[in-house]
Amino acid sequence: MAGKQTRPVTIADVARRAGVSNGTVSRYNNSPDVVSAATRERIRAAIEELGYAPNLLARSFRVGHTGIVLVLTTWISDPFYGDVIAGIVRVARAKGYTVRIEELDAEPLSASDLGAFVASRQADGIVVLGSPWPFRRGAAGQDGAEHAIVVCGETADPELMRYPRFQIDGHAAALEITCYLAGLGHERIGFIGNAGSTVPLLEREHGYREGLSRSGINPDPEWLSDGGESMEESRRAARSLLNAQRRPTAIVCATDEIALAAMAEIRDAGLSVPGHVSVTGFDDTRYAAVSNPGLTTIAQPAGEIGERAMHRLLKDMSGPGAGAGVEHLPYQLVIRRSASSPPFGERDGEA
């Protein structure tokens, strides 16, 4: 006797499970942005539970494409990546695409996971913002390679290196800003990054270390601190540098947000920026120019990074991609008032 055949899941099944109308499910499939976040989540859960993806695939076969580009990030509130997304959206909308932003937990992914996003979420292509999560190693080479995927922001992750990347040279930029501080006369230069860090912040730390080496400065372990993932953690990191036996006269921060937190902690300690401690940031976010004092930092062309990446994604979605590679966009050292020469008498070797 033949086994019982399971009938295909329909829109009506999903609607019943999610507690919405058939029309709402249809709108979710075609224009998810017009459906409220709470309703989208109920429908998404029902689709996953019932296995509705095959029927969604049928729709894409009918129209030839989905008209959706998926942006994956764990840093949706990050000002720098907000500007990158704006660049992506400008190009996508001009070409008739809708951009969906997916905020992920910091869970390990693999190339096959990226490919699954294209199939299960009905996106024509994916933009990955930086390397905010650890990638699982050993993923099958073809699992994600057949999909149109690009990466925005610094990364040295082997899995993401399989795709086109658009970024600045974070290592070179951190080296330059460290050498700039050394050129002002600083010989005790600290660094606040993130010990469990994403690849970009690690690259910036490596650039900082090379900057010290090129400037003939021997690093002190007390000069490195973990800024964590919150402003309070960054303030604690700055506090540890201020309490070091050989207190740094300058601090290189891996992001502007870390730098702003460090400046607040310095002021609360009764010290001034840059009178007692110079501070530099990274990214030149919208807050850098209006901080008090203005923040010396590395400016990235965030909007252009997003635009370039989206143009490449459109090209790869229309035909076979040109393969992996990195396009380094120019960065700029922006000098403001948060960095100056060290206080008199606080250079090593002076009385």
VEXDREN-2710 file (C-alpha; in Angstrom, 1 decimal):
% VEXDREN-2710
k/r/px/py/pz
1/MET/0.0/0.0/0.0
2/ALA/1.4/3.4/-1.0
3/GLY/2.3/5.8/1.8
4/LYS/0.1/8.7/2.4
5/GLN/1.1/11.7/0.3
6/THR/1.5/15.0/2.1
7/ARG/-0.3/17.9/0.3
8/PRO/1.6/21.1/-0.4
9/VAL/1.4/23.8/2.2
10/THR/-0.7/26.7/1.1
11/ILE/-1.0/30.4/1.9
12/ALA/-4.2/29.5/3.7
13/ASP/-2.3/27.1/6.0
14/VAL/0.2/29.8/6.8
15/ALA/-2.5/32.4/7.4
16/ARG/-4.3/30.1/9.8
17/ARG/-1.2/29.3/11.8
18/ALA/-0.1/33.0/12.0
19/GLY/-3.7/34.2/12.8
20/VAL/-3.8/36.6/9.8
21/SER/-5.6/36.8/6.5
22/ASN/-4.5/35.2/3.2
23/GLY/-4.0/38.7/1.8
24/THR/-1.6/39.6/4.6
25/VAL/0.5/36.5/3.9
26/SER/0.6/37.5/0.2
27/ARG/1.6/41.0/1.1
28/TYR/4.4/39.6/3.3
29/ASN/5.6/37.5/0.3
30/ASN/5.6/40.4/-2.2
31/SER/6.2/43.6/-0.1
32/PRO/7.2/42.6/3.4
33/ASP/8.0/46.3/4.4
34/VAL/4.3/47.1/4.3
35/VAL/3.5/44.5/7.0
36/SER/4.1/45.4/10.7
37/ALA/7.2/43.9/12.4
38/ALA/5.1/41.8/14.8
39/THR/2.9/40.4/12.0
40/ARG/6.0/39.7/9.9
41/GLU/7.5/37.7/12.7
42/ARG/4.3/35.6/13.2
43/ILE/4.2/34.9/9.4
44/ARG/7.9/34.1/9.3
45/ALA/7.6/31.6/12.2
46/ALA/4.5/30.0/10.5
47/ILE/6.4/29.7/7.2
48/GLU/9.4/28.1/8.9
49/GLU/7.2/25.7/11.0
50/LEU/5.1/24.6/8.0
51/GLY/7.8/24.5/5.4
52/TYR/6.2/26.9/3.0
53/ALA/9.5/27.8/1.2
54/PRO/8.8/25.6/-1.8
55/ASN/5.7/27.5/-2.7
56/LEU/7.6/30.8/-2.3
57/LEU/10.2/29.5/-4.7
58/ALA/7.5/28.8/-7.3
59/ARG/6.7/32.5/-7.2
60/SER/10.3/33.4/-8.0
61/PHE/10.3/30.9/-10.9
62/ARG/7.2/32.7/-12.4
63/VAL/8.7/36.2/-12.2
64/GLY/12.3/35.3/-12.8
65/HIS/13.6/37.2/-9.7
66/THR/12.4/38.4/-6.3
67/GLY/13.3/42.0/-6.5
68/ILE/14.7/41.8/-3.0
69/VAL/18.3/42.3/-1.8
70/LEU/19.1/41.1/1.7
71/VAL/21.5/42.9/4.0
72/LEU/22.9/40.9/6.9
73/THR/24.3/42.6/10.0
74/THR/24.6/42.3/13.7
75/TRP/25.3/46.0/14.0
76/ILE/22.0/47.6/12.8
77/SER/22.5/50.5/15.2
78/ASP/26.1/51.2/14.2
79/PRO/26.3/54.8/12.7
80/PHE/28.9/53.8/10.1
81/TYR/27.0/50.8/8.8
82/GLY/23.8/52.9/8.8
83/ASP/25.6/55.1/6.2
84/VAL/26.7/52.1/4.2
85/ILE/23.1/50.8/4.1
86/ALA/22.0/54.2/2.9
87/GLY/24.4/53.8/-0.1
88/ILE/23.1/50.3/-0.8
89/VAL/19.5/51.5/-0.7
90/ARG/20.2/54.5/-3.1
91/VAL/21.4/52.2/-5.8
92/ALA/19.0/49.4/-5.2
93/ARG/15.9/51.6/-5.3
94/ALA/17.1/53.3/-8.5
95/LYS/17.2/49.8/-10.1
96/GLY/13.8/48.8/-8.7
97/TYR/15.0/46.6/-5.8
98/THR/13.7/46.4/-2.3
99/VAL/16.3/46.2/0.5
100/ARG/15.5/44.0/3.5
101/ILE/17.8/44.2/6.5
102/GLU/18.3/41.1/8.7
103/GLU/19.8/41.6/12.1
104/LEU/21.5/38.4/13.3
105/ASP/22.7/37.2/16.6
106/ALA/26.5/36.7/16.7
107/GLU/26.2/33.0/15.9
108/PRO/28.6/31.1/13.7
109/LEU/27.6/31.0/10.0
110/SER/29.1/29.2/7.0
111/ALA/29.0/29.8/3.3
112/SER/26.1/27.3/3.0
113/ASP/24.1/29.4/5.5
114/LEU/24.5/32.4/3.2
115/GLY/23.3/30.4/0.2
116/ALA/20.3/29.2/2.3
117/PHE/19.3/32.8/2.9
118/VAL/19.0/33.4/-0.8
119/ALA/16.8/30.3/-1.2
120/SER/14.6/30.4/1.9
121/ARG/14.2/34.2/2.2
122/GLN/13.7/34.7/-1.6
123/ALA/16.4/37.3/-2.1
124/ASP/18.2/37.7/-5.4
125/GLY/21.5/38.6/-3.6
126/ILE/23.1/39.3/-0.2
127/VAL/25.2/42.1/1.2
128/VAL/27.1/41.1/4.3
129/LEU/28.2/44.1/6.5
130/GLY/31.7/43.5/7.6
131/SER/32.6/40.3/9.6
132/PRO/30.4/40.7/12.7
133/TRP/30.2/37.0/13.4
134/PRO/32.7/34.1/13.4
135/PHE/32.4/32.0/10.3
136/ARG/32.4/28.2/10.6
137/ARG/35.3/26.7/8.8
138/GLY/35.2/23.8/6.3
139/ALA/32.0/24.8/4.5
140/ALA/31.6/23.1/1.1
141/GLY/33.1/25.3/-1.6
142/GLN/30.0/25.4/-3.8
143/ASP/27.4/25.9/-1.1
144/GLY/27.3/29.7/-1.2
145/ALA/29.5/30.4/-4.2
146/GLU/26.7/30.1/-6.8
147/HIS/24.7/33.0/-5.2
148/ALA/25.3/36.7/-5.7
149/ILE/27.0/37.8/-2.4
150/VAL/29.2/40.8/-1.6
151/VAL/30.8/42.1/1.5
152/CYS/31.0/45.7/2.8
153/GLY/33.6/46.7/5.3
154/GLU/37.0/45.3/6.5
155/THR/37.4/41.6/6.8
156/ALA/40.2/39.1/6.7
157/ASP/37.9/36.1/7.3
158/PRO/38.7/33.3/4.9
159/GLU/35.0/32.5/4.3
160/LEU/34.1/36.0/3.4
161/MET/37.2/36.4/1.2
162/ARG/35.5/34.1/-1.3
163/TYR/33.3/37.0/-2.2
164/PRO/33.9/40.5/-3.7
165/ARG/34.8/42.9/-0.8
166/PHE/34.6/46.7/-0.6
167/GLN/36.5/48.3/2.3
168/ILE/39.3/50.5/3.3
169/ASP/42.7/49.1/4.5
170/GLY/42.0/49.2/8.2
171/HIS/45.5/48.0/9.1
172/ALA/47.1/50.9/7.1
173/ALA/44.7/53.4/8.5
174/ALA/45.4/52.4/12.1
175/LEU/49.2/52.4/11.4
176/GLU/48.9/56.0/10.0
177/ILE/46.9/57.4/13.0
178/THR/49.3/55.8/15.5
179/CYS/52.3/57.2/13.6
180/TYR/50.6/60.6/13.6
181/LEU/50.4/60.6/17.4
182/ALA/54.0/59.5/17.7
183/GLY/54.9/62.4/15.4
184/LEU/53.2/64.8/17.8
185/GLY/55.7/63.5/20.4
186/HIS/53.6/60.8/22.2
187/GLU/55.7/57.9/23.4
188/ARG/53.0/56.3/25.6
189/ILE/50.2/55.4/23.2
190/GLY/47.4/53.1/24.3
191/PHE/44.8/51.2/22.3
192/ILE/41.2/50.3/23.1
193/GLY/39.8/47.5/20.9
194/ASN/37.8/44.4/21.6
195/ALA/39.5/41.2/22.7
196/GLY/36.8/39.0/21.4
197/SER/36.8/41.1/18.4
198/THR/35.5/41.1/14.9
199/VAL/38.2/41.0/12.3
200/PRO/38.1/44.7/11.5
201/LEU/39.0/45.7/15.0
202/LEU/41.8/43.1/15.1
203/GLU/43.2/44.5/11.9
204/ARG/43.2/47.9/13.5
205/GLU/45.0/46.6/16.5
206/HIS/47.6/45.1/14.3
207/GLY/48.0/48.4/12.5
208/TYR/48.4/50.1/15.9
209/ARG/51.1/47.7/16.9
210/GLU/53.0/48.2/13.7
211/GLY/52.7/51.9/14.2
212/LEU/54.4/51.7/17.5
213/SER/57.1/49.5/16.1
214/ARG/57.8/51.9/13.2
215/SER/58.0/54.8/15.7
216/GLY/60.5/53.0/17.9
217/ILE/58.1/52.6/20.8
218/ASN/58.1/49.5/22.9
219/PRO/54.4/48.6/23.8
220/ASP/53.4/48.1/27.4
221/PRO/50.8/45.4/28.0
222/GLU/49.0/47.9/30.2
223/TRP/48.4/50.1/27.2
224/LEU/46.0/47.7/25.6
225/SER/42.4/47.4/26.9
226/ASP/39.2/45.7/25.8
227/GLY/36.4/48.1/24.9
228/GLY/33.7/45.4/24.8
229/GLU/30.4/46.0/23.1
230/SER/28.9/48.8/25.1
231/MET/29.7/52.4/26.1
232/GLU/30.1/51.3/29.7
233/GLU/32.6/48.6/28.8
234/SER/34.5/51.1/26.8
235/ARG/34.5/53.5/29.7
236/ARG/35.9/50.8/31.9
237/ALA/38.6/50.1/29.4
238/ALA/39.6/53.8/29.3
239/ARG/39.6/53.7/33.1
240/SER/42.1/50.9/33.2
241/LEU/44.5/52.8/30.9
242/LEU/44.2/55.9/33.1
243/ASN/45.1/53.8/36.1
244/ALA/48.1/52.2/34.4
245/GLN/51.5/52.7/36.1
246/ARG/52.7/54.4/33.0
247/ARG/49.5/56.2/31.9
248/PRO/49.3/56.7/28.2
249/THR/49.4/60.3/26.9
250/ALA/47.4/59.3/23.9
251/ILE/44.8/56.6/23.1
252/VAL/44.0/55.0/19.7
253/CYS/40.4/53.8/19.8
254/ALA/39.1/51.2/17.3
255/THR/35.8/53.0/16.7
256/ASP/34.4/56.5/17.2
257/GLU/32.0/55.1/19.8
258/ILE/34.8/53.7/21.9
259/ALA/36.6/57.1/21.6
260/LEU/33.6/59.1/22.7
261/ALA/33.2/56.8/25.8
262/ALA/36.9/57.2/26.5
263/MET/36.7/60.9/26.4
264/ALA/33.8/60.9/28.8
265/GLU/35.7/58.8/31.2
266/ILE/38.8/61.0/30.9
267/ARG/36.7/64.1/31.8
268/ASP/35.1/62.3/34.7
269/ALA/38.6/61.5/36.0
270/GLY/39.2/65.2/36.3
271/LEU/41.5/65.2/33.2
272/SER/41.1/67.0/29.9
273/VAL/41.2/66.0/26.2
274/PRO/43.8/66.7/24.8
275/GLY/45.4/68.6/27.6
276/HIS/46.2/65.4/29.6
277/VAL/45.3/62.6/27.2
278/SER/44.9/62.8/23.4
279/VAL/42.2/60.5/21.9
280/THR/41.6/59.3/18.3
281/GLY/38.7/57.4/16.8
282/PHE/37.9/55.4/13.7
283/ASP/35.2/55.7/11.0
284/ASP/34.3/59.5/11.2
285/THR/30.7/58.9/12.1
286/ARG/28.3/61.7/12.4
287/TYR/29.1/62.3/16.1
288/ALA/32.9/62.8/15.5
289/ALA/32.7/66.4/14.3
290/VAL/30.3/67.6/17.0
291/SER/32.0/65.9/20.0
292/ASN/33.7/68.2/22.5
293/PRO/36.5/68.5/21.4
294/GLY/36.1/67.4/17.8
295/LEU/37.4/63.9/17.3
296/THR/40.5/63.2/15.3
297/THR/39.6/60.0/13.4
298/ILE/39.8/58.0/10.2
299/ALA/37.1/58.8/7.7
300/GLN/35.7/56.0/5.6
301/PRO/33.5/56.7/2.5
302/ALA/30.7/54.7/4.0
303/GLY/28.0/55.7/1.4
304/GLU/30.4/55.0/-1.5
305/ILE/31.2/51.6/0.0
306/GLY/27.5/50.7/0.0
307/GLU/27.0/52.1/-3.5
308/ARG/30.0/50.2/-5.0
309/ALA/29.0/47.0/-3.3
310/MET/25.4/47.3/-4.6
311/HIS/26.6/48.0/-8.2
312/ARG/28.7/44.9/-8.1
313/LEU/25.9/42.8/-6.6
314/LEU/23.6/43.9/-9.4
315/LYS/26.2/42.8/-12.0
316/ASP/26.7/39.4/-10.3
317/MET/22.9/38.9/-10.1
318/SER/22.6/39.4/-13.9
319/GLY/25.2/36.9/-14.8
320/PRO/28.2/34.9/-13.7
321/GLY/30.2/36.8/-11.2
322/ALA/33.8/37.9/-11.8
323/GLY/35.0/36.1/-8.7
324/ALA/36.4/37.2/-5.4
325/GLY/38.6/40.2/-4.9
326/VAL/38.9/43.3/-2.7
327/GLU/38.5/46.9/-3.7
328/HIS/40.2/49.2/-1.3
329/LEU/38.5/52.6/-1.2
330/PRO/40.5/55.6/0.0
331/TYR/40.4/56.7/3.7
332/GLN/41.4/60.0/5.2
333/LEU/43.0/61.0/8.5
334/VAL/40.7/63.8/9.7
335/ILE/42.6/66.0/12.2
336/ARG/40.5/67.8/14.9
337/ARG/41.2/69.1/18.4
338/SER/41.1/65.8/20.4
339/ALA/44.8/65.1/19.7
340/SER/47.8/67.4/20.3
341/SER/51.3/67.2/21.6
342/PRO/51.7/65.5/25.0
343/PRO/51.8/67.6/28.2
344/PHE/55.2/69.1/29.0
345/GLY/57.3/66.7/31.1
346/GLU/55.2/63.6/30.3
347/ARG/57.4/62.3/27.5
348/ASP/59.4/59.3/28.4
349/GLY/62.9/60.3/29.6
350/GLU/61.8/63.8/30.6
351/ALA/61.8/65.0/34.2
END
